[in-house]
């Protein structure tokens, strides 16, 4: 139950910071669709993740966990 509440709060649009900064390039993310890590909650531009990502699976550049990156639509 606790993980459901945490995940629900993370993806709630009221809690999304409008000044998201890309973890890789440190620029503000203005895109409506961007990449987040569900474990450490960093944000990445789609292009930055594509340049960092692996061929068959995603790896977070901060926590180094496989399969924890996903797209978020505002």
N, CA, C and O atoms as a Tripos MOL2 file, in Angstrom:
@<TRIPOS>MOLECULE
protein
  296   295    74     0     0
PROTEIN
NO_CHARGES

@<TRIPOS>ATOM
      1 N           0.8160   -1.1910    0.0000 N.3       1 UNK1
      2 CA          0.0000    0.0000    0.0000 C.3       1 UNK1
      3 C           0.8580    1.2530    0.0000 C.2       1 UNK1
      4 O           0.5320    2.2190   -0.6890 O.2       1 UNK1
      5 N           1.9510    1.2560    0.7610 N.am      2 UNK2
      6 CA          2.8200    2.4240    0.8250 C.3       2 UNK2
      7 C           3.4430    2.7470   -0.5250 C.2       2 UNK2
      8 O           3.5750    3.9170   -0.8830 O.2       2 UNK2
      9 N           3.8290    1.7120   -1.2800 N.am      3 UNK3
     10 CA          4.4320    1.9650   -2.5920 C.3       3 UNK3
     11 C           3.4060    2.5310   -3.5620 C.2       3 UNK3
     12 O           3.7490    3.3460   -4.4180 O.2       3 UNK3
     13 N           2.1390    2.1070   -3.4380 N.am      4 UNK4
     14 CA          1.0900    2.6530   -4.2950 C.3       4 UNK4
     15 C           0.8840    4.1340   -4.0080 C.2       4 UNK4
     16 O           0.7440    4.9310   -4.9350 O.2       4 UNK4
     17 N           0.8650    4.5050   -2.7400 N.am      5 UNK5
     18 CA          0.6820    5.9040   -2.3660 C.3       5 UNK5
     19 C           1.8570    6.7380   -2.8510 C.2       5 UNK5
     20 O           1.6520    7.8310   -3.3780 O.2       5 UNK5
     21 N           3.0770    6.2520   -2.6870 N.am      6 UNK6
     22 CA          4.2520    6.9840   -3.1460 C.3       6 UNK6
     23 C           4.2320    7.1660   -4.6460 C.2       6 UNK6
     24 O           4.5160    8.2600   -5.1360 O.2       6 UNK6
     25 N           3.9050    6.1300   -5.3840 N.am      7 UNK7
     26 CA          3.8650    6.2220   -6.8400 C.3       7 UNK7
     27 C           2.7450    7.1490   -7.2870 C.2       7 UNK7
     28 O           2.9170    7.9050   -8.2430 O.2       7 UNK7
     29 N           1.5990    7.1030   -6.6120 N.am      8 UNK8
     30 CA          0.4890    7.9670   -6.9610 C.3       8 UNK8
     31 C           0.8610    9.4290   -6.7330 C.2       8 UNK8
     32 O           0.5210   10.2770   -7.5590 O.2       8 UNK8
     33 N           1.5450    9.7450   -5.6480 N.am      9 UNK9
     34 CA          1.9570   11.1160   -5.3660 C.3       9 UNK9
     35 C           3.0050   11.5830   -6.3650 C.2       9 UNK9
     36 O           3.0360   12.7610   -6.7190 O.2       9 UNK9
     37 N           3.8620   10.6810   -6.8240 N.am     10 UNK10
     38 CA          4.9140   11.0470   -7.7540 C.3      10 UNK10
     39 C           4.3440   11.4380   -9.1110 C.2      10 UNK10
     40 O           4.8610   12.3530   -9.7520 O.2      10 UNK10
     41 N           3.2850   10.7600   -9.5620 N.am     11 UNK11
     42 CA          2.7380   11.0160  -10.8880 C.3      11 UNK11
     43 C           1.5430   11.9600  -10.8720 C.2      11 UNK11
     44 O           0.9370   12.2040  -11.9160 O.2      11 UNK11
     45 N           1.2010   12.4870   -9.7210 N.am     12 UNK12
     46 CA          0.1040   13.4370   -9.6300 C.3      12 UNK12
     47 C           0.5540   14.7640  -10.2410 C.2      12 UNK12
     48 O           1.6080   15.2820   -9.8730 O.2      12 UNK12
     49 N          -0.2320   15.3230  -11.1710 N.am     13 UNK13
     50 CA          0.1590   16.5460  -11.8640 C.3      13 UNK13
     51 C           0.3150   17.7410  -10.9320 C.2      13 UNK13
     52 O           1.0390   18.6780  -11.2710 O.2      13 UNK13
     53 N          -0.3320   17.7440   -9.7810 N.am     14 UNK14
     54 CA         -0.1840   18.8510   -8.8460 C.3      14 UNK14
     55 C           1.2080   18.8750   -8.2350 C.2      14 UNK14
     56 O           1.6880   19.9370   -7.8370 O.2      14 UNK14
     57 N           1.8600   17.7240   -8.1540 N.am     15 UNK15
     58 CA          3.1810   17.6500   -7.5340 C.3      15 UNK15
     59 C           4.3250   17.7310   -8.5390 C.2      15 UNK15
     60 O           5.4880   17.6550   -8.1420 O.2      15 UNK15
     61 N           4.0330   17.8810   -9.8110 N.am     16 UNK16
     62 CA          5.0810   17.9590  -10.8190 C.3      16 UNK16
     63 C           5.6620   19.3630  -10.8050 C.2      16 UNK16
     64 O           4.9340   20.3480  -10.9280 O.2      16 UNK16
     65 N           6.9650   19.4480  -10.6560 N.am     17 UNK17
     66 CA          7.6470   20.7410  -10.6400 C.3      17 UNK17
     67 C           7.7380   21.2770  -12.0650 C.2      17 UNK17
     68 O           8.1590   20.5520  -12.9660 O.2      17 UNK17
     69 N           7.3530   22.5260  -12.2840 N.am     18 UNK18
     70 CA          7.3910   23.1070  -13.6180 C.3      18 UNK18
     71 C           8.8040   23.3960  -14.0940 C.2      18 UNK18
     72 O           9.0290   23.5340  -15.2960 O.2      18 UNK18
     73 N           9.7490   23.4900  -13.1900 N.am     19 UNK19
     74 CA         11.1310   23.7640  -13.5510 C.3      19 UNK19
     75 C          11.9740   22.4970  -13.4410 C.2      19 UNK19
     76 O          12.9190   22.4350  -12.6540 O.2      19 UNK19
     77 N          11.6220   21.4870  -14.2400 N.am     20 UNK20
     78 CA         12.3610   20.2330  -14.2240 C.3      20 UNK20
     79 C          13.7060   20.4470  -14.9050 C.2      20 UNK20
     80 O          13.7770   21.0750  -15.9620 O.2      20 UNK20
     81 N          14.7710   19.9290  -14.3050 N.am     21 UNK21
     82 CA         16.1030   20.0590  -14.8720 C.3      21 UNK21
     83 C          16.5980   18.6850  -15.2860 C.2      21 UNK21
     84 O          16.5060   17.7270  -14.5180 O.2      21 UNK21
     85 N          17.1230   18.5890  -16.5010 N.am     22 UNK22
     86 CA         17.6440   17.3230  -17.0180 C.3      22 UNK22
     87 C          18.8760   16.9030  -16.2210 C.2      22 UNK22
     88 O          19.7880   17.7040  -16.0150 O.2      22 UNK22
     89 N          18.9030   15.6710  -15.7810 N.am     23 UNK23
     90 CA         20.0300   15.1650  -15.0070 C.3      23 UNK23
     91 C          21.3010   15.1020  -15.8420 C.2      23 UNK23
     92 O          22.3920   15.3120  -15.3130 O.2      23 UNK23
     93 N          21.1820   14.8170  -17.1330 N.am     24 UNK24
     94 CA         22.3490   14.6390  -17.9870 C.3      24 UNK24
     95 C          22.9550   15.9600  -18.4420 C.2      24 UNK24
     96 O          24.1590   16.1750  -18.2960 O.2      24 UNK24
     97 N          22.1200   16.8510  -18.9980 N.am     25 UNK25
     98 CA         22.6530   18.0930  -19.5800 C.3      25 UNK25
     99 C          22.4310   19.3240  -18.6970 C.2      25 UNK25
    100 O          22.9410   20.3980  -19.0150 O.2      25 UNK25
    101 N          21.6890   19.1950  -17.6070 N.am     26 UNK26
    102 CA         21.4090   20.2630  -16.6440 C.3      26 UNK26
    103 C          20.6280   21.4380  -17.2240 C.2      26 UNK26
    104 O          20.6750   22.5350  -16.6690 O.2      26 UNK26
    105 N          19.9110   21.2320  -18.3280 N.am     27 UNK27
    106 CA         19.0630   22.2730  -18.8990 C.3      27 UNK27
    107 C          17.6250   22.0290  -18.4640 C.2      27 UNK27
    108 O          17.2420   20.9010  -18.1550 O.2      27 UNK27
    109 N          16.8270   23.1030  -18.4420 N.am     28 UNK28
    110 CA         15.4160   23.0020  -18.0790 C.3      28 UNK28
    111 C          14.6760   22.2090  -19.1540 C.2      28 UNK28
    112 O          14.9220   22.3940  -20.3460 O.2      28 UNK28
    113 N          13.7740   21.3290  -18.7320 N.am     29 UNK29
    114 CA         12.9820   20.5200  -19.6650 C.3      29 UNK29
    115 C          11.6790   21.2540  -19.9500 C.2      29 UNK29
    116 O          10.8650   21.4580  -19.0500 O.2      29 UNK29
    117 N          11.4860   21.6480  -21.2020 N.am     30 UNK30
    118 CA         10.2740   22.3400  -21.6210 C.3      30 UNK30
    119 C           9.3250   21.4200  -22.3820 C.2      30 UNK30
    120 O           8.2060   21.8210  -22.7040 O.2      30 UNK30
    121 N           9.7500   20.2010  -22.6700 N.am     31 UNK31
    122 CA          8.9400   19.2570  -23.4370 C.3      31 UNK31
    123 C           7.7630   18.7680  -22.6030 C.2      31 UNK31
    124 O           7.8260   18.7330  -21.3740 O.2      31 UNK31
    125 N           6.6890   18.3930  -23.2910 N.am     32 UNK32
    126 CA          5.5310   17.8270  -22.5910 C.3      32 UNK32
    127 C           5.7490   16.3580  -22.2610 C.2      32 UNK32
    128 O           5.1320   15.8370  -21.3310 O.2      32 UNK32
    129 N           6.6120   15.6850  -23.0050 N.am     33 UNK33
    130 CA          6.9480   14.2930  -22.7490 C.3      33 UNK33
    131 C           8.4340   14.2080  -22.4300 C.2      33 UNK33
    132 O           9.2700   14.7010  -23.1870 O.2      33 UNK33
    133 N           8.7530   13.5830  -21.3130 N.am     34 UNK34
    134 CA         10.1450   13.4450  -20.9180 C.3      34 UNK34
    135 C          10.2980   12.1370  -20.1490 C.2      34 UNK34
    136 O           9.3120   11.4650  -19.8450 O.2      34 UNK34
    137 N          11.5270   11.7880  -19.8430 N.am     35 UNK35
    138 CA         11.8550   10.5210  -19.1970 C.3      35 UNK35
    139 C          12.0630   10.7620  -17.6980 C.2      35 UNK35
    140 O          12.6900   11.7440  -17.3010 O.2      35 UNK35
    141 N          11.5330    9.8590  -16.8770 N.am     36 UNK36
    142 CA         11.7840    9.9170  -15.4340 C.3      36 UNK36
    143 C          12.2620    8.5560  -14.9500 C.2      36 UNK36
    144 O          12.0070    7.5300  -15.5820 O.2      36 UNK36
    145 N          12.9500    8.5630  -13.8370 N.am     37 UNK37
    146 CA         13.3070    7.3190  -13.1550 C.3      37 UNK37
    147 C          12.3030    7.1290  -12.0270 C.2      37 UNK37
    148 O          12.1230    8.0230  -11.2000 O.2      37 UNK37
    149 N          11.6550    5.9840  -11.9860 N.am     38 UNK38
    150 CA         10.6430    5.7350  -10.9670 C.3      38 UNK38
    151 C          11.2690    5.4430   -9.6010 C.2      38 UNK38
    152 O          10.5590    5.4290   -8.5960 O.2      38 UNK38
    153 N          12.5640    5.2130   -9.5460 N.am     39 UNK39
    154 CA         13.2160    4.9220   -8.2680 C.3      39 UNK39
    155 C          13.8310    6.1670   -7.6360 C.2      39 UNK39
    156 O          13.5800    6.4480   -6.4640 O.2      39 UNK39
    157 N          14.6340    6.9200   -8.3960 N.am     40 UNK40
    158 CA         15.3090    8.0850   -7.8000 C.3      40 UNK40
    159 C          14.6970    9.4140   -8.2450 C.2      40 UNK40
    160 O          15.1470   10.4740   -7.8100 O.2      40 UNK40
    161 N          13.6720    9.3710   -9.1100 N.am     41 UNK41
    162 CA         12.8530   10.5220   -9.4930 C.3      41 UNK41
    163 C          13.6190   11.6360  -10.2070 C.2      41 UNK41
    164 O          13.3150   12.8130  -10.0140 O.2      41 UNK41
    165 N          14.6060   11.2790  -11.0260 N.am     42 UNK42
    166 CA         15.2670   12.2900  -11.8510 C.3      42 UNK42
    167 C          14.5000   12.4310  -13.1630 C.2      42 UNK42
    168 O          13.7080   11.5580  -13.5190 O.2      42 UNK42
    169 N          14.7340   13.5240  -13.8770 N.am     43 UNK43
    170 CA         14.1080   13.7540  -15.1770 C.3      43 UNK43
    171 C          15.1980   13.8800  -16.2330 C.2      43 UNK43
    172 O          16.2930   14.3730  -15.9590 O.2      43 UNK43
    173 N          14.8820   13.4270  -17.4460 N.am     44 UNK44
    174 CA         15.8190   13.4900  -18.5710 C.3      44 UNK44
    175 C          15.0700   13.9000  -19.8270 C.2      44 UNK44
    176 O          13.8980   13.5610  -19.9960 O.2      44 UNK44
    177 N          15.7460   14.6330  -20.7130 N.am     45 UNK45
    178 CA         15.1990   14.8630  -22.0460 C.3      45 UNK45
    179 C          15.1320   13.5180  -22.7710 C.2      45 UNK45
    180 O          15.9000   12.6080  -22.4580 O.2      45 UNK45
    181 N          14.2350   13.3900  -23.7200 N.am     46 UNK46
    182 CA         14.1510   12.1580  -24.5180 C.3      46 UNK46
    183 C          15.4600   11.9150  -25.2690 C.2      46 UNK46
    184 O          15.9310   10.7800  -25.3370 O.2      46 UNK46
    185 N          16.0540   12.9780  -25.8350 N.am     47 UNK47
    186 CA         17.3000   12.8310  -26.5880 C.3      47 UNK47
    187 C          18.4790   12.4670  -25.6810 C.2      47 UNK47
    188 O          19.3440   11.6830  -26.0710 O.2      47 UNK47
    189 N          18.5120   13.0340  -24.4820 N.am     48 UNK48
    190 CA         19.5980   12.7130  -23.5490 C.3      48 UNK48
    191 C          19.5390   11.2500  -23.1240 C.2      48 UNK48
    192 O          20.5740   10.5950  -22.9970 O.2      48 UNK48
    193 N          18.3370   10.7410  -22.9050 N.am     49 UNK49
    194 CA         18.2070    9.3260  -22.5390 C.3      49 UNK49
    195 C          18.5930    8.4340  -23.6960 C.2      49 UNK49
    196 O          19.2120    7.3900  -23.4900 O.2      49 UNK49
    197 N          18.2410    8.8240  -24.9130 N.am     50 UNK50
    198 CA         18.5710    8.0100  -26.0820 C.3      50 UNK50
    199 C          20.0860    7.9330  -26.2820 C.2      50 UNK50
    200 O          20.6010    6.9010  -26.7120 O.2      50 UNK50
    201 N          20.7930    9.0080  -25.9770 N.am     51 UNK51
    202 CA         22.2490    8.9890  -26.1400 C.3      51 UNK51
    203 C          22.9250    8.1970  -25.0200 C.2      51 UNK51
    204 O          24.0140    7.6560  -25.2120 O.2      51 UNK51
    205 N          22.2820    8.1280  -23.8490 N.am     52 UNK52
    206 CA         22.8520    7.3930  -22.7270 C.3      52 UNK52
    207 C          22.4020    5.9430  -22.6960 C.2      52 UNK52
    208 O          23.1390    5.0720  -22.2310 O.2      52 UNK52
    209 N          21.2100    5.6790  -23.1820 N.am     53 UNK53
    210 CA         20.5770    4.3710  -23.0380 C.3      53 UNK53
    211 C          21.3000    3.2350  -23.7390 C.2      53 UNK53
    212 O          22.1920    3.4450  -24.5620 O.2      53 UNK53
    213 N          20.8900    2.0330  -23.3880 N.am     54 UNK54
    214 CA         21.4260    0.8200  -23.9940 C.3      54 UNK54
    215 C          20.4980    0.3540  -25.1080 C.2      54 UNK54
    216 O          19.4180    0.9150  -25.2950 O.2      54 UNK54
    217 N          20.9000   -0.6360  -25.8230 N.am     55 UNK55
    218 CA         20.1540   -1.0670  -27.0020 C.3      55 UNK55
    219 C          18.8420   -1.7690  -26.6520 C.2      55 UNK55
    220 O          17.8290   -1.5140  -27.3030 O.2      55 UNK55
    221 N          18.8280   -2.6340  -25.6590 N.am     56 UNK56
    222 CA         17.6520   -3.4550  -25.3900 C.3      56 UNK56
    223 C          16.9370   -3.1230  -24.0800 C.2      56 UNK56
    224 O          15.8400   -3.6300  -23.8500 O.2      56 UNK56
    225 N          17.5100   -2.3040  -23.2280 N.am     57 UNK57
    226 CA         16.8820   -1.9660  -21.9600 C.3      57 UNK57
    227 C          17.3550   -0.5820  -21.5170 C.2      57 UNK57
    228 O          18.3580   -0.0700  -22.0140 O.2      57 UNK57
    229 N          16.6300    0.0090  -20.5850 N.am     58 UNK58
    230 CA         16.9940    1.3310  -20.0910 C.3      58 UNK58
    231 C          17.7320    1.2120  -18.7650 C.2      58 UNK58
    232 O          17.4500    0.3250  -17.9600 O.2      58 UNK58
    233 N          18.6780    2.1150  -18.5500 N.am     59 UNK59
    234 CA         19.4360    2.1700  -17.3080 C.3      59 UNK59
    235 C          19.4660    3.6220  -16.8440 C.2      59 UNK59
    236 O          19.7950    4.5190  -17.6200 O.2      59 UNK59
    237 N          19.1280    3.8490  -15.5990 N.am     60 UNK60
    238 CA         19.1450    5.1980  -15.0440 C.3      60 UNK60
    239 C          20.5910    5.6600  -14.8690 C.2      60 UNK60
    240 O          21.4100    4.9150  -14.3300 O.2      60 UNK60
    241 N          20.9220    6.8810  -15.3170 N.am     61 UNK61
    242 CA         22.2960    7.3600  -15.1590 C.3      61 UNK61
    243 C          22.6500    7.7120  -13.7150 C.2      61 UNK61
    244 O          23.8300    7.8370  -13.3880 O.2      61 UNK61
    245 N          21.6610    7.8720  -12.8540 N.am     62 UNK62
    246 CA         21.9450    8.2160  -11.4570 C.3      62 UNK62
    247 C          22.0350    6.9820  -10.5660 C.2      62 UNK62
    248 O          23.0540    6.7620   -9.9120 O.2      62 UNK62
    249 N          20.9710    6.1740  -10.5360 N.am     63 UNK63
    250 CA         20.9550    5.0160   -9.6250 C.3      63 UNK63
    251 C          21.4610    3.7380  -10.2930 C.2      63 UNK63
    252 O          21.6610    2.7310   -9.6150 O.2      63 UNK63
    253 N          21.6710    3.7630  -11.6170 N.am     64 UNK64
    254 CA         22.2430    2.6490  -12.3760 C.3      64 UNK64
    255 C          21.3880    1.3800  -12.3030 C.2      64 UNK64
    256 O          21.9150    0.2690  -12.3490 O.2      64 UNK64
    257 N          20.0730    1.5510  -12.1900 N.am     65 UNK65
    258 CA         19.1480    0.4180  -12.1570 C.3      65 UNK65
    259 C          18.5470    0.2090  -13.5480 C.2      65 UNK65
    260 O          18.1470    1.1640  -14.2140 O.2      65 UNK65
    261 N          18.4910   -1.0150  -13.9620 N.am     66 UNK66
    262 CA         17.9090   -1.3430  -15.2620 C.3      66 UNK66
    263 C          16.4060   -1.3700  -15.2180 C.2      66 UNK66
    264 O          15.8170   -1.8520  -14.2500 O.2      66 UNK66
    265 N          15.7710   -0.8550  -16.2640 N.am     67 UNK67
    266 CA         14.3210   -0.9190  -16.4040 C.3      67 UNK67
    267 C          13.5490    0.0490  -15.5430 C.2      67 UNK67
    268 O          12.3400   -0.1210  -15.3830 O.2      67 UNK67
    269 N          14.1880    1.0610  -14.9780 N.am     68 UNK68
    270 CA         13.4710    1.9820  -14.0900 C.3      68 UNK68
    271 C          13.0750    3.2860  -14.7700 C.2      68 UNK68
    272 O          12.4510    4.1380  -14.1370 O.2      68 UNK68
    273 N          13.4180    3.4630  -16.0320 N.am     69 UNK69
    274 CA         13.0750    4.6910  -16.7390 C.3      69 UNK69
    275 C          11.7700    4.5380  -17.4940 C.2      69 UNK69
    276 O          11.4760    3.4740  -18.0390 O.2      69 UNK69
    277 N          10.9960    5.6010  -17.5230 N.am     70 UNK70
    278 CA          9.7360    5.5910  -18.2380 C.3      70 UNK70
    279 C           9.3660    6.9940  -18.6950 C.2      70 UNK70
    280 O           9.9110    7.9730  -18.1870 O.2      70 UNK70
    281 N           8.4410    7.1030  -19.6510 N.am     71 UNK71
    282 CA          8.0180    8.3970  -20.1490 C.3      71 UNK71
    283 C           6.8690    8.9350  -19.3060 C.2      71 UNK71
    284 O           5.9990    8.1860  -18.8620 O.2      71 UNK71
    285 N           6.8840   10.2300  -19.0970 N.am     72 UNK72
    286 CA          5.8200   10.9060  -18.3730 C.3      72 UNK72
    287 C           5.2520   11.9770  -19.2830 C.2      72 UNK72
    288 O           5.9970   12.7650  -19.8650 O.2      72 UNK72
    289 N           3.9310   12.0070  -19.4060 N.am     73 UNK73
    290 CA          3.2350   12.9890  -20.2340 C.3      73 UNK73
    291 C           2.5340   13.9700  -19.3080 C.2      73 UNK73
    292 O           1.8480   13.5660  -18.3690 O.2      73 UNK73
    293 N           2.7080   15.2460  -19.5730 N.am     74 UNK74
    294 CA          2.0280   16.2600  -18.7550 C.3      74 UNK74
    295 C           0.7110   16.6200  -19.3830 C.2      74 UNK74
    296 O          -0.0180   17.4570  -18.8500 O.2      74 UNK74
@<TRIPOS>BOND
     1     1     2 1
     2     2     3 1
     3     3     4 2
     4     3     5 am
     5     5     6 1
     6     6     7 1
     7     7     8 2
     8     7     9 am
     9     9    10 1
    10    10    11 1
    11    11    12 2
    12    11    13 am
    13    13    14 1
    14    14    15 1
    15    15    16 2
    16    15    17 am
    17    17    18 1
    18    18    19 1
    19    19    20 2
    20    19    21 am
    21    21    22 1
    22    22    23 1
    23    23    24 2
    24    23    25 am
    25    25    26 1
    26    26    27 1
    27    27    28 2
    28    27    29 am
    29    29    30 1
    30    30    31 1
    31    31    32 2
    32    31    33 am
    33    33    34 1
    34    34    35 1
    35    35    36 2
    36    35    37 am
    37    37    38 1
    38    38    39 1
    39    39    40 2
    40    39    41 am
    41    41    42 1
    42    42    43 1
    43    43    44 2
    44    43    45 am
    45    45    46 1
    46    46    47 1
    47    47    48 2
    48    47    49 am
    49    49    50 1
    50    50    51 1
    51    51    52 2
    52    51    53 am
    53    53    54 1
    54    54    55 1
    55    55    56 2
    56    55    57 am
    57    57    58 1
    58    58    59 1
    59    59    60 2
    60    59    61 am
    61    61    62 1
    62    62    63 1
    63    63    64 2
    64    63    65 am
    65    65    66 1
    66    66    67 1
    67    67    68 2
    68    67    69 am
    69    69    70 1
    70    70    71 1
    71    71    72 2
    72    71    73 am
    73    73    74 1
    74    74    75 1
    75    75    76 2
    76    75    77 am
    77    77    78 1
    78    78    79 1
    79    79    80 2
    80    79    81 am
    81    81    82 1
    82    82    83 1
    83    83    84 2
    84    83    85 am
    85    85    86 1
    86    86    87 1
    87    87    88 2
    88    87    89 am
    89    89    90 1
    90    90    91 1
    91    91    92 2
    92    91    93 am
    93    93    94 1
    94    94    95 1
    95    95    96 2
    96    95    97 am
    97    97    98 1
    98    98    99 1
    99    99   100 2
   100    99   101 am
   101   101   102 1
   102   102   103 1
   103   103   104 2
   104   103   105 am
   105   105   106 1
   106   106   107 1
   107   107   108 2
   108   107   109 am
   109   109   110 1
   110   110   111 1
   111   111   112 2
   112   111   113 am
   113   113   114 1
   114   114   115 1
   115   115   116 2
   116   115   117 am
   117   117   118 1
   118   118   119 1
   119   119   120 2
   120   119   121 am
   121   121   122 1
   122   122   123 1
   123   123   124 2
   124   123   125 am
   125   125   126 1
   126   126   127 1
   127   127   128 2
   128   127   129 am
   129   129   130 1
   130   130   131 1
   131   131   132 2
   132   131   133 am
   133   133   134 1
   134   134   135 1
   135   135   136 2
   136   135   137 am
   137   137   138 1
   138   138   139 1
   139   139   140 2
   140   139   141 am
   141   141   142 1
   142   142   143 1
   143   143   144 2
   144   143   145 am
   145   145   146 1
   146   146   147 1
   147   147   148 2
   148   147   149 am
   149   149   150 1
   150   150   151 1
   151   151   152 2
   152   151   153 am
   153   153   154 1
   154   154   155 1
   155   155   156 2
   156   155   157 am
   157   157   158 1
   158   158   159 1
   159   159   160 2
   160   159   161 am
   161   161   162 1
   162   162   163 1
   163   163   164 2
   164   163   165 am
   165   165   166 1
   166   166   167 1
   167   167   168 2
   168   167   169 am
   169   169   170 1
   170   170   171 1
   171   171   172 2
   172   171   173 am
   173   173   174 1
   174   174   175 1
   175   175   176 2
   176   175   177 am
   177   177   178 1
   178   178   179 1
   179   179   180 2
   180   179   181 am
   181   181   182 1
   182   182   183 1
   183   183   184 2
   184   183   185 am
   185   185   186 1
   186   186   187 1
   187   187   188 2
   188   187   189 am
   189   189   190 1
   190   190   191 1
   191   191   192 2
   192   191   193 am
   193   193   194 1
   194   194   195 1
   195   195   196 2
   196   195   197 am
   197   197   198 1
   198   198   199 1
   199   199   200 2
   200   199   201 am
   201   201   202 1
   202   202   203 1
   203   203   204 2
   204   203   205 am
   205   205   206 1
   206   206   207 1
   207   207   208 2
   208   207   209 am
   209   209   210 1
   210   210   211 1
   211   211   212 2
   212   211   213 am
   213   213   214 1
   214   214   215 1
   215   215   216 2
   216   215   217 am
   217   217   218 1
   218   218   219 1
   219   219   220 2
   220   219   221 am
   221   221   222 1
   222   222   223 1
   223   223   224 2
   224   223   225 am
   225   225   226 1
   226   226   227 1
   227   227   228 2
   228   227   229 am
   229   229   230 1
   230   230   231 1
   231   231   232 2
   232   231   233 am
   233   233   234 1
   234   234   235 1
   235   235   236 2
   236   235   237 am
   237   237   238 1
   238   238   239 1
   239   239   240 2
   240   239   241 am
   241   241   242 1
   242   242   243 1
   243   243   244 2
   244   243   245 am
   245   245   246 1
   246   246   247 1
   247   247   248 2
   248   247   249 am
   249   249   250 1
   250   250   251 1
   251   251   252 2
   252   251   253 am
   253   253   254 1
   254   254   255 1
   255   255   256 2
   256   255   257 am
   257   257   258 1
   258   258   259 1
   259   259   260 2
   260   259   261 am
   261   261   262 1
   262   262   263 1
   263   263   264 2
   264   263   265 am
   265   265   266 1
   266   266   267 1
   267   267   268 2
   268   267   269 am
   269   269   270 1
   270   270   271 1
   271   271   272 2
   272   271   273 am
   273   273   274 1
   274   274   275 1
   275   275   276 2
   276   275   277 am
   277   277   278 1
   278   278   279 1
   279   279   280 2
   280   279   281 am
   281   281   282 1
   282   282   283 1
   283   283   284 2
   284   283   285 am
   285   285   286 1
   286   286   287 1
   287   287   288 2
   288   287   289 am
   289   289   290 1
   290   290   291 1
   291   291   292 2
   292   291   293 am
   293   293   294 1
   294   294   295 1
   295   295   296 2
@<TRIPOS>SUBSTRUCTURE
     1 UNK1         2 RESIDUE 1 A UNK
     2 UNK2         6 RESIDUE 1 A UNK
     3 UNK3        10 RESIDUE 1 A UNK
     4 UNK4        14 RESIDUE 1 A UNK
     5 UNK5        18 RESIDUE 1 A UNK
     6 UNK6        22 RESIDUE 1 A UNK
     7 UNK7        26 RESIDUE 1 A UNK
     8 UNK8        30 RESIDUE 1 A UNK
     9 UNK9        34 RESIDUE 1 A UNK
    10 UNK10       38 RESIDUE 1 A UNK
    11 UNK11       42 RESIDUE 1 A UNK
    12 UNK12       46 RESIDUE 1 A UNK
    13 UNK13       50 RESIDUE 1 A UNK
    14 UNK14       54 RESIDUE 1 A UNK
    15 UNK15       58 RESIDUE 1 A UNK
    16 UNK16       62 RESIDUE 1 A UNK
    17 UNK17       66 RESIDUE 1 A UNK
    18 UNK18       70 RESIDUE 1 A UNK
    19 UNK19       74 RESIDUE 1 A UNK
    20 UNK20       78 RESIDUE 1 A UNK
    21 UNK21       82 RESIDUE 1 A UNK
    22 UNK22       86 RESIDUE 1 A UNK
    23 UNK23       90 RESIDUE 1 A UNK
    24 UNK24       94 RESIDUE 1 A UNK
    25 UNK25       98 RESIDUE 1 A UNK
    26 UNK26      102 RESIDUE 1 A UNK
    27 UNK27      106 RESIDUE 1 A UNK
    28 UNK28      110 RESIDUE 1 A UNK
    29 UNK29      114 RESIDUE 1 A UNK
    30 UNK30      118 RESIDUE 1 A UNK
    31 UNK31      122 RESIDUE 1 A UNK
    32 UNK32      126 RESIDUE 1 A UNK
    33 UNK33      130 RESIDUE 1 A UNK
    34 UNK34      134 RESIDUE 1 A UNK
    35 UNK35      138 RESIDUE 1 A UNK
    36 UNK36      142 RESIDUE 1 A UNK
    37 UNK37      146 RESIDUE 1 A UNK
    38 UNK38      150 RESIDUE 1 A UNK
    39 UNK39      154 RESIDUE 1 A UNK
    40 UNK40      158 RESIDUE 1 A UNK
    41 UNK41      162 RESIDUE 1 A UNK
    42 UNK42      166 RESIDUE 1 A UNK
    43 UNK43      170 RESIDUE 1 A UNK
    44 UNK44      174 RESIDUE 1 A UNK
    45 UNK45      178 RESIDUE 1 A UNK
    46 UNK46      182 RESIDUE 1 A UNK
    47 UNK47      186 RESIDUE 1 A UNK
    48 UNK48      190 RESIDUE 1 A UNK
    49 UNK49      194 RESIDUE 1 A UNK
    50 UNK50      198 RESIDUE 1 A UNK
    51 UNK51      202 RESIDUE 1 A UNK
    52 UNK52      206 RESIDUE 1 A UNK
    53 UNK53      210 RESIDUE 1 A UNK
    54 UNK54      214 RESIDUE 1 A UNK
    55 UNK55      218 RESIDUE 1 A UNK
    56 UNK56      222 RESIDUE 1 A UNK
    57 UNK57      226 RESIDUE 1 A UNK
    58 UNK58      230 RESIDUE 1 A UNK
    59 UNK59      234 RESIDUE 1 A UNK
    60 UNK60      238 RESIDUE 1 A UNK
    61 UNK61      242 RESIDUE 1 A UNK
    62 UNK62      246 RESIDUE 1 A UNK
    63 UNK63      250 RESIDUE 1 A UNK
    64 UNK64      254 RESIDUE 1 A UNK
    65 UNK65      258 RESIDUE 1 A UNK
    66 UNK66      262 RESIDUE 1 A UNK
    67 UNK67      266 RESIDUE 1 A UNK
    68 UNK68      270 RESIDUE 1 A UNK
    69 UNK69      274 RESIDUE 1 A UNK
    70 UNK70      278 RESIDUE 1 A UNK
    71 UNK71      282 RESIDUE 1 A UNK
    72 UNK72      286 RESIDUE 1 A UNK
    73 UNK73      290 RESIDUE 1 A UNK
    74 UNK74      294 RESIDUE 1 A UNK
